[in-house]
Amino acid sequence: MLIIPAIDIKDGCVVRLTQGKFTDKKTYSCDPLKTAKYWAGQGARLIHVVDLDGAQTGRPKNLALVKQMAGNVSAAIEFGGGVRDIDTIKNILACGVKRVVLGTKAVEDPVFLKKAFQLFNGKIIVSIDAKDERVFIKGWQGNAKETDILTFVQKLKKIGIREFIYTDILKDGTLKGPNLKNIKMLLNKTGMKIIASGGISSLQDLKKLKALQKNGLSGVIIGKALYEGNFTLKEVLNVG
């Protein structure tokens, strides 16, 4: 099970939101590069970077920072937030990023998603951000009408995608534990590999998630629990 520390960037700083609310923000550092180096030094093989400014505006705002990370950090970088066209994907990959995370555009435009998958297979991953089993978009601020998780996942499967990121918005940043019920349901009903995100608060949570590896859970993204010191990344890696 791949353990992936998260770095969310807002106004040039490393922050964590609670339930995706931009009004409920806590800043942990104003040096994202230093943070990325720290997680890499602790043993991270992949770091999940989200451009919150880009997610809000529809265009990445922190590519210079991400390029610095990709060029100066030993861990691989995956990056998302405001990625809405093919040229932007090309620009991000040219920065040295290993994998581009697609969200809003993947939900709204299946033609774009299919083209991106064909052009960049292995270098993109779709992130499904959900609340009450509905898919949300535009930095978690908008509900994708008539789109539930399972319906959307079926569309991904038809294209040929076999792995996605699943974030429970109501759990994210709360430190109240992951939505194990939904994670198990998605694993069982979709037959896809899933990287889980949202709510992880303890090593016990991680042990419960690790038990789902046999069902297809391929990784876990961890944010607030690491920044709040609930456990160290080295402790987590011993679990993972």
Secondary structure in CASP SS format (residue, H / E / C, confidence):
PFRMAT SS
TARGET T0000
AUTHOR 0000-0000-0000
METHOD secondary structure of the structure
MODEL  1
M C 1.00
L E 1.00
I E 1.00
I E 1.00
P E 1.00
A E 1.00
I E 1.00
D E 1.00
I E 1.00
K E 1.00
D C 1.00
G C 1.00
C E 1.00
V E 1.00
V E 1.00
R E 1.00
L E 1.00
T E 1.00
Q C 1.00
G C 1.00
K E 1.00
F E 1.00
T E 1.00
D E 1.00
K E 1.00
K E 1.00
T E 1.00
Y E 1.00
S E 1.00
C C 1.00
D C 1.00
P H 1.00
L H 1.00
K H 1.00
T H 1.00
A H 1.00
K H 1.00
Y H 1.00
W H 1.00
A H 1.00
G H 1.00
Q C 1.00
G C 1.00
A C 1.00
R C 1.00
L E 1.00
I E 1.00
H E 1.00
V E 1.00
V E 1.00
D E 1.00
L H 1.00
D H 1.00
G H 1.00
A H 1.00
Q H 1.00
T H 1.00
G C 1.00
R C 1.00
P C 1.00
K C 1.00
N C 1.00
L H 1.00
A H 1.00
L H 1.00
V H 1.00
K H 1.00
Q H 1.00
M H 1.00
A H 1.00
G H 1.00
N H 1.00
V C 1.00
S C 1.00
A C 1.00
A E 1.00
I E 1.00
E E 1.00
F E 1.00
G E 1.00
G C 1.00
G C 1.00
V C 1.00
R C 1.00
D C 1.00
I H 1.00
D H 1.00
T H 1.00
I H 1.00
K H 1.00
N H 1.00
I H 1.00
L H 1.00
A H 1.00
C C 1.00
G C 1.00
V C 1.00
K C 1.00
R E 1.00
V E 1.00
V E 1.00
L E 1.00
G C 1.00
T H 1.00
K H 1.00
A H 1.00
V H 1.00
E H 1.00
D C 1.00
P H 1.00
V H 1.00
F H 1.00
L H 1.00
K H 1.00
K H 1.00
A H 1.00
F H 1.00
Q H 1.00
L H 1.00
F H 1.00
N C 1.00
G C 1.00
K C 1.00
I E 1.00
I E 1.00
V E 1.00
S E 1.00
I E 1.00
D E 1.00
A E 1.00
K E 1.00
D C 1.00
E C 1.00
R E 1.00
V E 1.00
F E 1.00
I E 1.00
K C 1.00
G C 1.00
W C 1.00
Q C 1.00
G E 1.00
N E 1.00
A E 1.00
K E 1.00
E E 1.00
T E 1.00
D E 1.00
I H 1.00
L H 1.00
T H 1.00
F H 1.00
V H 1.00
Q H 1.00
K H 1.00
L H 1.00
K H 1.00
K H 1.00
I H 1.00
G C 1.00
I C 1.00
R C 1.00
E E 1.00
F E 1.00
I E 1.00
Y E 1.00
T E 1.00
D E 1.00
I C 1.00
L C 1.00
K C 1.00
D C 1.00
G C 1.00
T C 1.00
L C 1.00
K C 1.00
G C 1.00
P C 1.00
N C 1.00
L H 1.00
K H 1.00
N H 1.00
I H 1.00
K H 1.00
M H 1.00
L H 1.00
L H 1.00
N H 1.00
K H 1.00
T H 1.00
G C 1.00
M C 1.00
K E 1.00
I E 1.00
I E 1.00
A E 1.00
S E 1.00
G C 1.00
G C 1.00
I C 1.00
S C 1.00
S C 1.00
L H 1.00
Q H 1.00
D H 1.00
L H 1.00
K H 1.00
K H 1.00
L H 1.00
K H 1.00
A C 1.00
L C 1.00
Q H 1.00
K H 1.00
N H 1.00
G C 1.00
L E 1.00
S E 1.00
G E 1.00
V E 1.00
I E 1.00
I E 1.00
G C 1.00
K H 1.00
A H 1.00
L H 1.00
Y H 1.00
E C 1.00
G C 1.00
N C 1.00
F C 1.00
T C 1.00
L H 1.00
K H 1.00
E H 1.00
V H 1.00
L H 1.00
N H 1.00
V H 1.00
G C 1.00
END
